[in-house]
Amino acid sequence: MSSARMPSFPLAQQAQIIRAHQRDLIHVSSLRKQTENILRSWFGTRWLTRFDKEVELGVRLVYYALTTGRAIQTLGEEYTNIWVHPKWARAPRIRAALILLPTLPSYLLARLGPFLYARYPRSREIATGAVNALEVAGEVNLAVFYISGVYYRLVRRLLGVPHMSATPIDPNARPPSYSLLGVLILVRLGYRLLNYLHSHSPQCAPSVADEKRPSYSNPDEPQLDDRPISTLLNYDPEAGLASSDQNGQLTALDLETVPVSIRAGRMCTLCLEERTATCVTECGHLFDWNCIYSWGRERAECPLCRQSLNLKRILPIYNL
């Protein structure tokens, strides 16, 4: 008698992998929100703002440790009926890499980066270059996934861990193709490469004014016209609150000639002090950049009118 053969399963389709990833993001976001509500009621908002990165790291580690770490499906994978190839799911080192590599390096860089930058100034450039390289590698991997249909995340591609599916392939049905998205991503990367080469060419040497302008690097900071907000406001976001604007360094107004009654209108409603780096939200309210940015990381709503708040759409303004 011939020995029984193990059934073979096809690789997961692109749509299944994308939906599973989106579903996992929804569950992680919901778990983080509930965790923050509990911690806020216990320790207060200030404590939660101070340890927000630890909370985010803990939530992600708990979610994936209870699923991928136990060699079972995540909620997103269960939703689309896919799973990690059994050859790799049983390997503890592979499971640990799938959990730690997407989360731990970014946390360590965010927490230990300021100390390394202060002690070793050269490390800032190295860290910024590494972050940019990983960002480009992630986009290239995403483009390749949209074209080939395998390995949605860069970590899975490096480890060679594919997804399997229990849904049989219908030979009479043509699965949806995302190749156009992959081509568009490659076109965008090519455009960025051309801009980079053009900006570093000898014909585009930086002017004296550009050399005097401070440059800060924070991959999570919102940008306006490809420039970080902090450079437009002329302050270092890692140095804490902006300096006092008593001398009018961040405005063309002569504050000493402005009546006190009018200067009172320049008060930030969050810190109750005179605005030093004025920004405006989509709903039209004015705040200090540090204040509204810290607020927006905790609550995605305007503190005055409760409209939705998107940090990437906050604009710096001057002379107000």
C-alpha positions in Angstrom: 0.0 0.0 0.0 1.2 3.5 -0.8 1.8 5.8 2.1 -0.7 8.6 2.6 0.4 11.9 1.1 0.1 15.2 2.9 -2.2 17.6 1.2 -0.5 20.5 -0.4 -1.8 24.0 0.0 -1.3 26.9 -2.4 0.4 30.2 -1.5 -1.9 32.9 -0.1 -3.2 35.3 -2.7 -2.4 39.0 -2.5 -5.8 40.1 -1.5 -5.8 37.6 1.4 -2.5 38.8 2.7 -3.5 42.5 2.4 -6.8 42.0 4.2 -5.1 40.0 7.0 -2.5 42.7 7.5 -5.2 45.4 7.6 -7.3 43.3 10.0 -4.3 42.9 12.4 -3.7 46.7 12.3 -7.3 47.2 13.4 -7.1 44.8 16.3 -3.8 46.2 17.5 -5.1 49.7 17.3 -8.2 48.7 19.2 -6.2 46.9 21.9 -3.9 49.9 22.3 -6.8 52.3 22.7 -8.3 50.1 25.4 -5.0 49.8 27.1 -4.4 53.5 27.0 -7.9 54.2 28.5 -7.1 51.8 31.4 -3.6 53.3 32.0 -5.0 56.9 31.8 -7.6 56.2 34.5 -4.9 54.6 36.7 -1.8 56.9 36.2 -3.1 60.0 34.4 -2.5 61.6 31.1 1.0 62.9 31.8 2.3 59.4 32.7 0.7 58.0 29.6 2.3 60.7 27.4 5.7 60.0 28.9 5.5 56.2 28.3 3.5 56.1 25.1 6.2 54.3 23.2 6.4 51.6 25.9 2.7 51.2 25.7 2.7 50.8 22.0 5.6 48.3 22.1 4.0 46.3 24.9 0.7 46.1 23.0 2.3 44.9 19.8 4.5 42.4 21.6 1.5 41.0 23.6 -0.7 40.6 20.5 1.9 38.9 18.3 3.4 36.8 21.2 -0.1 35.3 21.9 -0.6 34.5 18.2 2.6 34.2 16.2 4.7 33.4 19.3 2.4 30.4 20.0 2.6 29.2 16.3 -1.1 30.0 15.7 -2.9 32.4 13.4 -3.3 36.0 14.1 -6.8 37.3 14.0 -6.2 38.8 10.6 -4.8 35.5 9.3 -7.8 33.7 10.8 -10.1 36.1 9.1 -8.8 35.4 5.7 -8.0 31.7 6.3 -4.2 31.9 5.8 -1.3 30.9 8.0 2.5 30.7 8.1 4.1 27.8 6.4 4.3 25.0 9.0 8.0 24.5 8.3 8.8 27.9 9.8 5.9 28.2 12.3 7.5 25.4 14.4 10.9 27.2 14.5 11.1 29.3 17.8 13.8 31.5 16.4 11.8 32.3 13.3 8.8 33.1 15.4 10.8 35.3 17.7 12.3 37.2 14.7 8.8 37.8 13.2 7.8 39.4 16.5 10.8 41.4 17.5 12.3 42.6 14.2 9.3 44.8 13.1 8.9 46.4 16.6 12.0 46.4 18.8 14.6 48.3 16.6 12.3 51.3 16.1 11.6 51.5 19.8 15.3 51.3 20.8 16.1 54.0 18.2 13.4 56.3 19.5 14.4 55.9 23.2 18.2 55.6 23.0 18.7 57.8 20.0 18.8 61.2 21.9 21.4 59.8 24.3 23.6 58.5 21.5 23.2 61.7 19.5 24.3 63.8 22.5 27.4 61.6 23.2 28.2 60.7 19.6 27.1 63.4 17.2 28.2 61.3 14.2 25.6 58.6 15.2 22.8 60.9 14.2 23.8 60.8 10.5 24.3 57.1 10.7 20.9 56.5 12.3 19.2 58.8 9.8 20.8 57.0 6.9 19.8 53.6 8.3 16.2 54.7 8.8 16.0 56.1 5.3 17.6 53.0 3.8 15.1 50.7 5.6 12.2 53.0 4.5 13.3 52.7 0.9 13.9 48.9 1.2 10.3 48.6 2.7 8.9 50.4 -0.3 10.8 48.3 -2.8 9.6 45.2 -1.0 6.0 46.4 -1.2 6.4 47.1 -4.9 7.8 43.7 -5.5 4.9 42.2 -3.5 2.3 44.0 -5.6 4.0 42.6 -8.7 4.9 39.1 -7.6 2.3 38.5 -4.8 4.6 37.0 -2.1 6.1 38.5 1.1 4.1 41.6 2.1 6.6 42.5 4.8 10.3 42.9 4.4 11.0 40.8 7.5 9.2 37.8 5.9 11.1 38.2 2.7 14.4 38.3 4.5 13.5 35.2 6.5 11.8 33.4 3.6 8.5 32.9 5.5 5.5 32.7 3.1 1.8 32.5 3.8 -0.2 29.5 2.9 -4.0 29.4 2.1 -6.7 26.9 2.6 -8.7 28.3 -0.3 -8.2 26.2 -3.4 -7.2 28.1 -6.6 -10.0 28.3 -9.1 -8.5 27.7 -12.6 -11.5 29.5 -14.2 -11.2 32.7 -12.1 -8.5 35.3 -12.5 -7.3 36.7 -9.2 -7.1 40.5 -8.9 -3.8 42.0 -9.9 -2.0 44.8 -8.0 0.9 45.1 -10.5 0.0 48.7 -11.4 0.5 49.7 -7.7 3.9 48.1 -7.7 4.9 50.0 -10.9 3.6 53.3 -9.4 5.7 52.8 -6.3 8.8 52.1 -8.4 8.1 55.2 -10.4 7.9 57.2 -7.3 11.1 55.8 -5.9 12.8 56.5 -9.2 11.6 60.1 -9.0 13.0 60.4 -5.5 16.3 59.0 -6.6 16.6 61.5 -9.4 15.8 64.3 -7.0 18.5 63.0 -4.6 21.1 62.8 -7.3 20.2 66.2 -8.5 20.4 67.8 -5.1 23.8 66.2 -4.5 25.3 67.2 -7.8 28.0 69.9 -8.0 25.7 72.2 -9.8 23.3 72.2 -6.8 25.7 73.1 -4.0 24.0 74.5 -0.9 23.9 78.2 -0.5 25.2 80.1 2.6 21.7 80.6 3.9 20.9 76.9 3.6 24.1 76.0 5.4 23.1 78.2 8.3 19.6 76.7 8.6 19.5 74.0 11.3 18.7 70.6 10.1 16.8 68.1 12.3 16.0 64.5 11.5 12.9 62.9 12.9 11.3 60.3 10.6 7.9 60.6 12.5 7.7 64.4 12.3 5.1 65.8 9.8 6.6 67.6 6.8 5.6 70.5 4.6 6.9 70.6 1.1 9.4 67.8 2.0 10.8 69.9 4.9 10.3 69.0 8.5 8.0 71.3 10.4 10.8 72.0 13.0 13.0 73.5 10.3 10.3 75.9 9.3 9.8 76.9 12.9 13.6 77.1 13.5 13.8 74.9 16.6 15.0 71.4 17.6 12.0 69.2 18.6 14.3 66.9 20.6 15.4 69.8 22.9 11.9 70.1 24.5 9.8 73.2 24.5 10.7 76.1 22.2 12.5 79.0 23.6 10.7 82.1 24.7 9.6 84.5 22.0 10.0 87.7 24.0 12.6 88.9 21.6 10.5 88.1 18.6 12.9 85.6 17.1 10.2 83.6 15.4 8.1 86.5 14.1 8.7 89.7 12.2 6.6 91.6 14.6 8.2 94.0 17.1 6.5 92.6 20.2 7.7 95.4 22.4 5.5 97.8 20.4 2.4 95.6 20.4 -0.1 96.5 23.1 -0.5 94.1 26.0 -4.2 93.6 25.2 -3.3 92.4 21.7 -0.4 90.3 22.9 -2.8 88.5 25.2 -4.5 87.2 22.1 -1.3 85.4 21.2 -1.8 83.0 24.2 -1.8 79.3 23.5 -4.9 77.8 25.0 -3.0 74.6 26.0 0.0 75.9 27.8 -1.6 79.3 28.7 1.6 81.1 27.6 2.4 83.3 24.6 2.8 81.3 21.5 6.5 80.8 20.4 5.9 78.7 17.3 2.4 79.3 16.0 0.6 76.5 14.0 -2.9 76.3 12.7 -5.1 73.3 12.5 -7.5 72.4 9.7 -10.4 73.9 11.8 -8.6 77.2 12.0 -7.4 77.3 15.7 -4.0 78.5 16.7 -1.6 76.7 19.1 2.0 76.3 20.0 3.6 73.6 17.8 4.9 71.6 20.8 1.5 71.8 22.6 -0.7 70.7 19.7 1.8 68.1 18.6 1.8 66.5 22.0 -1.9 66.7 22.2 -2.4 65.2 18.8 -0.3 62.2 19.6 -2.7 61.4 22.4 -6.1 62.5 21.0 -6.9 62.9 17.3 -9.2 65.9 17.9 -9.0 69.6 18.2 -8.9 70.6 21.9 -11.3 73.5 21.2 -13.9 72.3 18.7 -13.3 68.5 18.9 -13.0 68.2 15.1 -10.7 65.6 13.8 -7.0 66.4 14.0 -4.4 65.2 11.6 -0.8 66.1 12.6 0.4 65.9 9.0 -2.0 68.7 8.1 -1.0 71.2 10.7 0.6 74.2 9.1 3.2 76.6 10.6 2.3 80.3 10.3 4.2 83.4 11.1 3.5 86.9 12.6 0.4 85.8 14.4 
